[in-house]
């Protein structure tokens, strides 16, 4: 059995951006996540490690309200996440959350600028201002010359950077990132990581990032690891900045 550890920053006193309590998720007879407790404060950067199949992506999906937990509670900026209420979950994601998916999830019929502008348009930002902010964010990820490109014409690394720009453009209070540098070359990986860290610092947001990169993990304020137990499922333990440990 895995020992339980503190999964909050020592000395935290203010209300957290992300609070997860007693979270469990089963798939059939298999318990994937077991009794997960997690707190992430404003301005904090938490890196999540774990071997393939340990439930890292599932945990992010649960936090985002894209899947329903079997047990436990989740709140973002003091508001409960309720995946059983699609409208409420969609509003919470729209207003408070940025999510960099491992599979990008770009809208194929929209160009890069239009994809990045979607979160702003959903928040009723004017189309003109939304386009301006989307183009500025694309420039920050090094894609100013690809702002009119359709997703099918973008490389995997370019699609990843568009997805990152889309997740950041509306300045969410919580950024969830699932291997956001996994398909990038070292130069662009460093650039994307720097952008996320700068955005968190500038807006006093919170970051929970899944990564296998030792350099990325070391850039966080702390790291946690999902440790598998054949009987109980995965639990959070204190992480190492060495993703192979």
C-alpha positions as CSV (number, residue, x, y, z in Angstrom):
1,X,0.0,0.0,0.0
2,X,1.3,3.5,-0.8
3,X,1.8,5.9,2.0
4,X,-0.3,9.1,1.9
5,X,1.4,12.4,1.9
6,X,0.6,16.1,2.0
7,X,-0.5,17.3,-1.4
8,X,-0.7,21.0,-0.5
9,X,1.9,23.6,-0.3
10,X,3.1,23.9,3.3
11,X,1.8,27.0,5.1
12,X,-1.1,27.5,2.7
13,X,-3.7,29.6,4.3
14,X,-5.8,31.4,1.6
15,X,-8.5,29.6,-0.3
16,X,-7.1,27.3,-3.0
17,X,-7.7,27.6,-6.7
18,X,-8.1,23.8,-6.9
19,X,-9.3,21.5,-4.1
20,X,-9.7,17.8,-4.6
21,X,-10.9,15.6,-1.7
22,X,-11.3,11.9,-1.5
23,X,-11.5,11.4,-5.3
24,X,-11.9,7.9,-6.7
25,X,-12.6,6.6,-10.1
26,X,-13.3,3.0,-11.3
27,X,-13.6,1.5,-14.7
28,X,-15.6,-1.7,-14.3
29,X,-14.0,-3.8,-11.5
30,X,-10.8,-1.8,-11.7
31,X,-10.1,1.1,-9.4
32,X,-7.9,3.5,-11.3
33,X,-7.7,6.4,-8.9
34,X,-8.0,5.9,-5.1
35,X,-8.8,8.5,-2.5
36,X,-7.0,11.4,-4.2
37,X,-6.5,14.6,-2.1
38,X,-5.0,17.6,-3.8
39,X,-4.7,21.3,-3.3
40,X,-3.2,23.9,-5.7
41,X,-3.0,27.5,-4.7
42,X,-3.0,30.7,-6.7
43,X,0.3,31.2,-8.4
44,X,1.4,27.6,-7.7
45,X,2.9,25.3,-10.4
46,X,2.4,21.6,-9.6
47,X,3.9,18.9,-11.9
48,X,2.2,15.5,-12.1
49,X,4.3,12.4,-12.8
50,X,3.5,8.8,-13.2
51,X,3.9,5.8,-15.4
52,X,1.6,5.2,-18.4
53,X,-1.8,4.0,-17.3
54,X,-1.6,5.4,-13.8
55,X,-4.5,7.8,-14.4
56,X,-2.9,11.2,-15.0
57,X,-5.1,12.1,-17.9
58,X,-8.2,10.8,-16.2
59,X,-7.4,12.9,-13.2
60,X,-7.3,16.0,-15.4
61,X,-10.5,15.1,-17.1
62,X,-12.2,14.6,-13.7
63,X,-11.0,18.0,-12.5
64,X,-12.3,19.6,-15.7
65,X,-15.7,18.0,-15.3
66,X,-15.3,15.9,-18.4
67,X,-15.8,12.7,-16.5
68,X,-17.7,11.9,-13.4
69,X,-15.9,10.5,-10.3
70,X,-17.3,7.6,-8.3
71,X,-16.5,9.3,-5.0
72,X,-15.0,12.6,-3.8
73,X,-15.4,16.3,-4.4
74,X,-13.6,18.8,-6.7
75,X,-13.8,22.6,-6.6
76,X,-12.2,25.3,-8.8
77,X,-11.9,28.8,-7.3
78,X,-14.4,27.8,-4.6
79,X,-17.0,26.5,-7.1
80,X,-17.9,22.8,-7.1
81,X,-17.3,20.8,-10.2
82,X,-20.3,18.7,-11.1
83,X,-19.8,16.6,-14.3
84,X,-23.4,15.4,-13.9
85,X,-24.6,18.9,-14.9
86,X,-23.2,19.5,-18.4
87,X,-24.3,23.1,-18.6
88,X,-22.8,24.0,-15.3
89,X,-19.5,22.1,-16.1
90,X,-19.3,23.9,-19.5
91,X,-19.8,27.3,-17.8
92,X,-17.1,26.6,-15.2
93,X,-14.6,25.5,-17.9
94,X,-15.5,28.5,-20.0
95,X,-15.0,31.0,-17.2
96,X,-12.2,29.6,-15.1
97,X,-10.3,26.8,-16.9
98,X,-7.7,26.4,-19.6
99,X,-7.0,22.9,-20.8
100,X,-4.1,21.9,-23.1
101,X,-5.2,18.4,-24.3
102,X,-2.7,15.8,-25.3
103,X,-4.6,15.2,-28.5
104,X,-5.0,19.0,-29.2
105,X,-8.8,18.9,-30.0
106,X,-8.5,21.8,-32.5
107,X,-11.7,22.5,-34.5
108,X,-10.8,21.4,-38.0
109,X,-13.1,23.9,-39.8
110,X,-11.5,26.9,-38.1
111,X,-8.1,28.4,-38.8
112,X,-5.4,28.9,-36.1
113,X,-6.7,32.4,-35.2
114,X,-10.3,31.3,-35.0
115,X,-9.4,28.3,-32.9
116,X,-7.6,30.5,-30.4
117,X,-10.4,33.0,-30.3
118,X,-13.0,30.5,-29.4
119,X,-12.7,30.9,-25.5
120,X,-13.0,34.6,-25.9
121,X,-16.1,34.5,-28.1
122,X,-17.7,32.1,-25.6
123,X,-17.2,34.8,-23.0
124,X,-18.9,37.4,-25.2
125,X,-15.7,39.3,-26.2
126,X,-16.3,41.2,-29.4
127,X,-15.1,39.3,-32.5
128,X,-12.7,42.1,-33.4
129,X,-11.0,42.1,-30.0
130,X,-11.1,38.3,-29.8
131,X,-9.2,38.1,-33.1
132,X,-6.6,40.7,-31.9
133,X,-6.0,38.8,-28.7
134,X,-5.8,35.5,-30.5
135,X,-3.2,36.8,-33.0
136,X,-1.2,38.3,-30.1
137,X,-1.2,34.9,-28.3
138,X,-0.2,33.1,-31.5
139,X,2.7,35.5,-31.8
140,X,3.8,34.6,-28.3
141,X,4.0,30.9,-29.2
142,X,5.9,31.7,-32.4
143,X,3.1,31.2,-34.9
144,X,2.4,34.7,-36.2
145,X,3.0,33.5,-39.7
146,X,0.6,30.6,-39.4
147,X,-2.4,32.5,-38.1
148,X,-4.6,31.7,-41.1
149,X,-3.5,28.1,-41.4
150,X,-6.1,25.3,-41.0
151,X,-5.3,22.6,-38.5
152,X,-4.9,19.9,-41.2
153,X,-1.9,21.9,-42.6
154,X,-0.2,22.4,-39.3
155,X,2.5,20.0,-38.0
156,X,1.9,18.2,-34.7
157,X,4.1,20.7,-32.9
158,X,2.3,23.6,-34.4
159,X,-1.1,22.2,-33.5
160,X,0.2,21.8,-29.9
161,X,1.2,25.4,-29.8
162,X,-2.2,26.5,-31.1
163,X,-3.8,24.4,-28.4
164,X,-1.6,26.1,-25.8
165,X,-2.5,29.6,-27.1
166,X,-6.2,28.7,-27.0
167,X,-5.8,27.5,-23.4
168,X,-4.1,30.7,-22.2
169,X,-5.8,33.4,-24.3
170,X,-8.7,34.1,-21.8
171,X,-6.4,34.1,-18.7
172,X,-8.0,31.2,-16.8
173,X,-7.5,30.9,-13.0
174,X,-6.6,27.2,-13.5
175,X,-4.5,25.8,-16.3
176,X,-4.5,22.0,-16.8
177,X,-1.9,20.8,-19.2
178,X,-1.5,17.2,-20.4
179,X,2.0,16.7,-21.8
180,X,2.0,20.1,-23.4
181,X,5.6,19.9,-24.5
182,X,5.5,16.2,-25.6
183,X,5.4,16.9,-29.3
184,X,7.7,19.9,-29.4
185,X,11.3,20.1,-30.3
186,X,13.6,21.3,-27.4
187,X,13.5,24.9,-28.4
188,X,9.8,25.2,-28.7
189,X,9.2,23.0,-25.7
190,X,11.3,25.5,-23.6
191,X,9.4,28.4,-25.2
192,X,6.0,26.8,-24.4
193,X,6.9,26.0,-20.8
194,X,8.2,29.5,-20.2
195,X,5.0,30.9,-21.6
196,X,2.9,28.8,-19.3
197,X,5.0,29.7,-16.2
198,X,5.0,33.4,-17.1
199,X,1.3,33.4,-17.6
200,X,0.7,31.7,-14.2
201,X,3.0,34.2,-12.5
202,X,1.5,37.2,-14.3
203,X,-2.2,36.3,-13.7
204,X,-1.7,34.6,-10.3
205,X,-3.3,31.5,-11.7
206,X,-2.6,27.9,-10.8
207,X,-1.0,25.2,-13.0
208,X,-1.4,21.4,-12.8
209,X,0.8,19.9,-15.6
210,X,1.3,16.2,-16.5
211,X,4.8,15.7,-17.8
212,X,7.5,13.1,-18.4
213,X,10.1,15.8,-18.9
214,X,12.7,16.1,-16.1
215,X,13.4,19.7,-17.1
216,X,9.7,20.6,-17.0
217,X,9.1,18.8,-13.7
218,X,12.0,20.6,-12.1
219,X,10.5,24.0,-13.1
220,X,7.5,23.5,-10.8
221,X,7.1,24.6,-7.2
222,X,6.5,20.9,-6.4
223,X,5.9,17.6,-8.1
224,X,3.6,14.8,-7.3
225,X,3.5,11.3,-8.6
226,X,0.6,8.9,-9.2
227,X,1.8,5.6,-7.7
228,X,0.0,2.4,-8.8
229,X,-1.2,-0.2,-6.4
230,X,-2.6,-3.4,-8.0
231,X,-5.4,-3.7,-5.5
232,X,-6.3,-0.1,-4.5
233,X,-5.5,1.9,-7.7
234,X,-3.3,5.0,-8.0
235,X,-2.7,7.3,-5.1
236,X,-0.8,10.6,-5.0
237,X,2.6,10.6,-3.3
238,X,5.4,13.1,-3.1
239,X,7.1,13.3,-6.5
240,X,10.6,13.4,-7.7
241,X,11.9,15.7,-10.4
242,X,13.2,12.5,-12.0
243,X,10.3,11.2,-14.0
244,X,11.9,7.7,-14.2
245,X,11.9,7.3,-10.5
